[in-house]
Amino acid sequence: MKRIFKAVPEPVESTSRDLAESLGLPWRGPGMPRLVIGRREWISLPDLAVSPLNAKTDTGARSSSIHAENIVLADDEQSVQFTTTNHYGQVVSCEAPVVRIARVRSSSGISKKRIFIRTNATLPGGFCWSIELSLANRSEMRCPMLLGRQALAGYFLIDPQGDHLLGKARSLE
Protein backbone atom coordinates (compact mmCIF):
# COMPACT_ATOMS: atom_id res chain seq x y z
CA MET A 1 0.00 0.00 0.00
CA LYS A 2 1.38 3.38 -1.01
CA ARG A 3 1.58 5.98 1.76
CA ILE A 4 0.42 9.49 0.86
CA PHE A 5 1.65 12.53 2.76
CA LYS A 6 0.34 16.08 2.79
CA ALA A 7 2.45 19.12 3.64
CA VAL A 8 -0.45 20.66 5.52
CA PRO A 9 0.21 21.90 9.08
CA GLU A 10 -1.86 20.51 11.92
CA PRO A 11 -1.98 22.11 15.37
CA VAL A 12 -0.66 19.79 18.09
CA GLU A 13 -0.54 20.06 21.86
CA SER A 14 3.05 18.85 22.30
CA THR A 15 6.39 20.48 21.51
CA SER A 16 8.18 19.64 18.25
CA ARG A 17 10.85 17.74 20.21
CA ASP A 18 8.25 15.59 22.02
CA LEU A 19 6.36 14.95 18.79
CA ALA A 20 9.57 14.06 16.92
CA GLU A 21 10.60 11.69 19.71
CA SER A 22 7.21 9.95 19.71
CA LEU A 23 7.40 9.48 15.92
CA GLY A 24 11.06 8.46 15.92
CA LEU A 25 11.92 11.58 13.92
CA PRO A 26 15.00 13.77 14.28
CA TRP A 27 15.58 16.72 16.57
CA ARG A 28 18.71 18.69 17.29
CA GLY A 29 21.21 16.94 19.48
CA PRO A 30 24.34 14.85 19.07
CA GLY A 31 23.68 11.20 18.28
CA MET A 32 19.97 11.73 17.67
CA PRO A 33 18.28 10.06 14.69
CA ARG A 34 18.21 12.00 11.43
CA LEU A 35 15.56 12.16 8.74
CA VAL A 36 16.88 11.25 5.26
CA ILE A 37 15.80 13.78 2.63
CA GLY A 38 16.62 14.19 -1.04
CA ARG A 39 18.28 16.94 -3.03
CA ARG A 40 14.82 18.49 -3.43
CA GLU A 41 11.81 18.20 -1.12
CA TRP A 42 8.27 19.59 -0.94
CA ILE A 43 7.84 22.07 1.88
CA SER A 44 5.11 24.32 3.25
CA LEU A 45 5.46 27.55 5.21
CA PRO A 46 2.27 27.64 7.30
CA ASP A 47 3.01 31.00 8.98
CA LEU A 48 3.12 32.60 5.52
CA ALA A 49 0.25 30.47 4.09
CA VAL A 50 2.54 29.19 1.33
CA SER A 51 2.20 25.55 0.23
CA PRO A 52 3.64 23.64 -1.49
CA LEU A 53 7.11 24.82 -2.53
CA ASN A 54 9.84 22.84 -4.24
CA ALA A 55 12.91 23.38 -2.04
CA LYS A 56 16.46 22.52 -3.06
CA THR A 57 18.74 21.27 -0.29
CA ASP A 58 22.17 22.88 -0.59
CA THR A 59 24.88 22.05 1.93
CA GLY A 60 27.17 24.48 0.09
CA ALA A 61 24.94 27.42 1.02
CA ARG A 62 25.12 28.76 4.58
CA SER A 63 21.69 30.42 4.61
CA SER A 64 18.31 29.59 3.12
CA SER A 65 16.30 31.74 0.75
CA ILE A 66 12.85 32.03 -0.77
CA HIS A 67 11.75 33.63 -4.03
CA ALA A 68 10.31 37.06 -3.22
CA GLU A 69 9.05 39.93 -5.35
CA ASN A 70 7.45 43.29 -4.60
CA ILE A 71 9.49 43.54 -1.38
CA VAL A 72 8.42 46.48 0.81
CA LEU A 73 10.41 47.08 3.98
CA ALA A 74 8.59 49.07 6.69
CA ASP A 75 10.06 52.48 7.53
CA ASP A 76 11.17 51.22 10.96
CA GLU A 77 12.71 48.10 9.29
CA GLN A 78 10.83 45.85 11.74
CA SER A 79 8.57 44.13 9.19
CA VAL A 80 8.50 43.33 5.49
CA GLN A 81 5.79 42.63 2.93
CA PHE A 82 6.45 40.61 -0.24
CA THR A 83 4.84 38.25 -2.71
CA THR A 84 5.91 34.75 -3.66
CA THR A 85 4.46 32.04 -5.88
CA ASN A 86 3.52 28.51 -4.81
CA HIS A 87 3.99 25.36 -6.92
CA TYR A 88 0.65 25.92 -8.68
CA GLY A 89 1.62 29.41 -9.87
CA GLN A 90 -0.62 31.20 -7.37
CA VAL A 91 0.79 34.49 -6.09
CA VAL A 92 0.76 34.66 -2.29
CA SER A 93 1.07 37.94 -0.37
CA CYS A 94 3.17 37.60 2.78
CA GLU A 95 4.11 39.73 5.76
CA ALA A 96 6.70 38.86 8.40
CA PRO A 97 8.87 40.45 11.08
CA VAL A 98 12.43 41.21 9.99
CA VAL A 99 15.09 39.20 11.86
CA ARG A 100 18.06 41.01 10.33
CA ILE A 101 19.41 42.67 7.21
CA ALA A 102 22.78 41.30 6.11
CA ARG A 103 25.07 40.91 3.12
CA VAL A 104 24.91 37.55 1.34
CA ARG A 105 27.39 36.40 -1.27
CA SER A 106 25.75 34.44 -4.09
CA SER A 107 27.33 31.42 -5.76
CA SER A 108 28.49 33.78 -8.52
CA GLY A 109 30.48 35.77 -5.92
CA ILE A 110 28.26 38.88 -5.94
CA SER A 111 27.46 40.29 -2.49
CA LYS A 112 24.07 41.93 -1.91
CA LYS A 113 22.10 43.12 1.11
CA ARG A 114 19.17 40.84 1.91
CA ILE A 115 16.29 40.89 4.35
CA PHE A 116 15.97 37.83 6.62
CA ILE A 117 12.77 36.51 8.21
CA ARG A 118 12.10 33.55 10.53
CA THR A 119 9.22 31.16 9.92
CA ASN A 120 8.12 27.58 10.52
CA ALA A 121 8.66 25.01 7.78
CA THR A 122 6.74 21.74 7.44
CA LEU A 123 7.69 18.65 5.45
CA PRO A 124 5.32 15.94 4.18
CA GLY A 125 4.62 13.68 7.14
CA GLY A 126 4.34 16.62 9.54
CA PHE A 127 7.91 17.35 10.69
CA CYS A 128 8.00 21.08 11.54
CA TRP A 129 10.93 23.28 12.51
CA SER A 130 11.89 26.96 12.56
CA ILE A 131 14.10 28.34 9.77
CA GLU A 132 15.59 31.68 8.78
CA LEU A 133 15.07 32.74 5.15
CA SER A 134 16.51 35.56 3.09
CA LEU A 135 14.25 37.19 0.51
CA ALA A 136 15.73 36.94 -2.99
CA ASN A 137 14.62 36.94 -6.60
CA ARG A 138 14.95 33.25 -7.55
CA SER A 139 12.84 33.51 -10.72
CA GLU A 140 15.69 32.15 -12.85
CA MET A 141 16.20 29.16 -10.52
CA ARG A 142 14.52 25.77 -10.87
CA CYS A 143 13.43 25.76 -7.20
CA PRO A 144 11.83 28.83 -5.58
CA MET A 145 13.33 27.90 -2.21
CA LEU A 146 16.79 26.88 -1.07
CA LEU A 147 17.49 25.13 2.25
CA GLY A 148 21.03 25.90 3.41
CA ARG A 149 23.24 24.38 6.12
CA GLN A 150 21.77 26.42 8.98
CA ALA A 151 18.26 25.08 8.29
CA LEU A 152 19.46 21.51 7.66
CA ALA A 153 21.93 21.14 10.54
CA GLY A 154 21.01 18.73 13.29
CA TYR A 155 17.90 17.28 11.67
CA PHE A 156 18.71 15.73 8.30
CA LEU A 157 20.96 13.49 6.27
CA ILE A 158 20.83 14.23 2.54
CA ASP A 159 20.74 11.60 -0.18
CA PRO A 160 22.00 13.53 -3.25
CA GLN A 161 20.54 10.90 -5.59
CA GLY A 162 17.11 11.12 -4.00
CA ASP A 163 14.41 13.52 -5.08
CA HIS A 164 11.28 14.27 -3.01
CA LEU A 165 11.87 11.26 -0.75
CA LEU A 166 9.14 12.34 1.66
CA GLY A 167 6.35 12.58 -0.91
CA LYS A 168 5.47 13.72 -4.44
CA ALA A 169 3.67 16.90 -5.54
CA ARG A 170 0.65 14.91 -6.65
CA SER A 171 0.18 13.76 -3.04
CA LEU A 172 -0.19 17.39 -1.89
CA GLU A 173 -3.56 19.03 -2.09
Backbone torsions as a table, in degrees:
resi	resn	phi	psi	omega
1	MET	NA	130.2	-179.5
2	LYS	-80.7	132.4	178.1
3	ARG	-88.7	137.1	179.4
4	ILE	-116.7	131.4	-179.3
5	PHE	-116.8	147.7	175.3
6	LYS	-118.9	138.4	176.0
7	ALA	-91.7	57.5	-179.9
8	VAL	-115.9	123.2	-177.2
9	PRO	-68.3	144.5	176.0
10	GLU	-126.7	130.5	177.2
11	PRO	-66.9	137.9	177.6
12	VAL	-130.7	157.7	-177.3
13	GLU	-86.9	-15.2	-176.4
14	SER	-101.7	166.7	177.7
15	THR	-74.0	161.7	178.9
16	SER	-59.7	-39.0	-180.0
17	ARG	-62.9	-46.0	179.6
18	ASP	-63.9	-42.0	179.2
19	LEU	-64.3	-46.1	179.2
20	ALA	-59.4	-43.4	-179.5
21	GLU	-63.0	-42.4	-178.8
22	SER	-66.9	-28.7	179.8
23	LEU	-94.3	-2.6	-177.6
24	GLY	72.4	25.5	-179.5
25	LEU	-96.9	166.6	-175.2
26	PRO	-74.2	155.3	166.4
27	TRP	-150.3	162.6	-175.8
28	ARG	-63.5	136.4	177.1
29	GLY	150.8	140.2	-179.2
30	PRO	-61.6	136.4	176.6
31	GLY	77.3	2.6	-179.8
32	MET	-80.1	156.1	179.0
33	PRO	-63.3	152.3	-180.0
34	ARG	-121.0	147.5	177.0
35	LEU	-89.5	129.0	179.3
36	VAL	-85.7	124.1	178.6
37	ILE	-125.1	163.5	-178.5
38	GLY	-92.9	-174.8	-179.2
39	ARG	-69.7	-21.0	172.1
40	ARG	-136.9	143.7	178.1
41	GLU	-142.6	153.3	173.5
42	TRP	-79.8	139.8	-177.2
43	ILE	-144.5	148.8	172.7
44	SER	-122.3	152.9	178.0
45	LEU	-120.6	85.4	-171.9
46	PRO	-61.7	-32.9	-180.0
47	ASP	-66.1	-25.0	-179.8
48	LEU	-103.1	-1.7	-178.0
49	ALA	60.3	38.8	179.6
50	VAL	-114.3	120.1	178.7
51	SER	-164.4	142.3	-16.3
52	PRO	-88.5	164.7	174.6
53	LEU	-128.5	143.5	175.0
54	ASN	-89.5	112.7	-176.5
55	ALA	-109.2	132.4	176.5
56	LYS	-91.6	131.5	174.2
57	THR	-87.1	131.6	-175.1
58	ASP	-140.9	99.0	-179.7
59	THR	-73.7	-9.8	176.4
60	GLY	-83.3	-16.1	179.4
61	ALA	-97.6	133.4	179.3
62	ARG	-72.7	-48.8	-175.9
63	SER	-107.0	167.3	179.0
64	SER	-102.2	159.0	178.4
65	SER	-146.9	159.6	177.7
66	ILE	-131.4	146.8	176.5
67	HIS	-66.4	127.7	179.9
68	ALA	-140.7	139.7	176.0
69	GLU	-131.3	169.1	178.1
70	ASN	50.8	45.9	-177.0
71	ILE	-75.5	125.1	178.0
72	VAL	-127.1	111.8	178.7
73	LEU	-88.1	131.4	178.7
74	ALA	-61.7	153.8	-178.7
75	ASP	-56.4	-36.6	180.0
76	ASP	-84.5	0.6	179.0
77	GLU	59.1	25.9	179.8
78	GLN	-97.1	-18.7	179.2
79	SER	-144.3	162.4	-178.5
80	VAL	-141.0	144.2	173.5
81	GLN	-116.3	142.8	178.8
82	PHE	-159.6	169.8	173.6
83	THR	-119.7	150.7	174.4
84	THR	-140.6	173.9	-177.4
85	THR	-126.0	131.5	178.4
86	ASN	-82.0	-178.1	-176.3
87	HIS	-60.4	-26.5	-177.1
88	TYR	-91.1	6.7	178.7
89	GLY	83.4	6.5	179.3
90	GLN	-80.3	131.1	177.8
91	VAL	-80.5	130.2	-178.4
92	VAL	-118.5	126.1	176.2
93	SER	-85.9	132.8	-175.8
94	CYS	-128.8	152.6	172.7
95	GLU	-141.4	137.4	-177.8
96	ALA	-153.1	154.5	173.4
97	PRO	-69.4	146.1	177.5
98	VAL	-83.9	129.1	177.2
99	VAL	-86.7	-43.7	179.6
100	ARG	-168.1	165.1	172.2
101	ILE	-123.2	123.4	-174.7
102	ALA	-146.1	161.0	175.6
103	ARG	-80.7	136.9	177.9
104	VAL	-127.8	131.9	177.5
105	ARG	-95.4	123.4	-179.8
106	SER	-75.5	172.1	179.3
107	SER	-64.1	-20.6	177.4
108	SER	-84.7	-2.8	176.9
109	GLY	93.2	-0.4	-179.5
110	ILE	-86.0	130.6	-178.8
111	SER	-100.8	128.4	179.0
112	LYS	-136.5	152.0	174.4
113	LYS	-75.4	135.4	177.5
114	ARG	-132.8	152.8	176.6
115	ILE	-93.2	134.1	178.8
116	PHE	-112.1	138.9	174.9
117	ILE	-124.8	164.1	174.7
118	ARG	-120.8	135.2	-179.3
119	THR	-151.3	166.1	174.9
120	ASN	-86.6	143.1	176.8
121	ALA	-120.6	142.4	-179.4
122	THR	-129.2	132.7	177.2
123	LEU	-99.2	159.7	173.1
124	PRO	-54.7	136.7	-176.2
125	GLY	101.2	-14.4	172.2
126	GLY	101.8	-3.1	179.7
127	PHE	-66.6	126.5	-175.8
128	CYS	-126.8	137.3	176.6
129	TRP	-151.8	163.6	-177.2
130	SER	-91.7	133.6	179.3
131	ILE	-132.1	156.9	174.1
132	GLU	-104.8	132.8	-177.7
133	LEU	-126.1	138.6	170.0
134	SER	-93.7	150.7	178.5
135	LEU	-93.6	123.8	-176.1
136	ALA	-146.9	154.6	174.7
137	ASN	-83.1	106.2	-180.0
138	ARG	-109.3	25.6	-176.0
139	SER	-62.4	-25.6	179.2
140	GLU	-88.7	-3.9	-177.9
141	MET	-92.9	153.8	179.3
142	ARG	-68.4	-37.1	-178.9
143	CYS	-111.6	131.1	-179.0
144	PRO	-73.9	-6.4	-179.6
145	MET	-137.4	144.4	178.1
146	LEU	-126.0	128.3	175.8
147	LEU	-101.2	112.7	-179.6
148	GLY	-91.6	-178.0	-175.7
149	ARG	-56.2	-40.5	-177.3
150	GLN	-62.4	-36.5	179.4
151	ALA	-78.0	-28.5	-175.5
152	LEU	-87.6	-27.1	-171.5
153	ALA	-59.8	131.6	173.7
154	GLY	89.3	-13.5	-176.1
155	TYR	-116.5	-31.1	-165.8
156	PHE	-128.5	152.6	162.6
157	LEU	-114.3	140.7	-174.8
158	ILE	-111.0	127.6	173.7
159	ASP	-97.1	104.3	-175.3
160	PRO	-65.9	-16.4	176.4
161	GLN	-88.1	-15.8	-178.0
162	GLY	-84.9	151.3	179.4
163	ASP	-138.6	122.2	179.5
164	HIS	51.9	52.9	-177.4
165	LEU	-66.4	-22.2	-177.0
166	LEU	-93.7	-1.4	179.0
167	GLY	151.1	156.3	-178.2
168	LYS	-100.5	161.0	-179.3
169	ALA	-59.4	-36.1	-178.0
170	ARG	-66.2	-18.0	179.5
171	SER	-86.6	-4.2	177.4
172	LEU	-96.6	141.7	178.8
173	GLU	-119.9	NA	NA
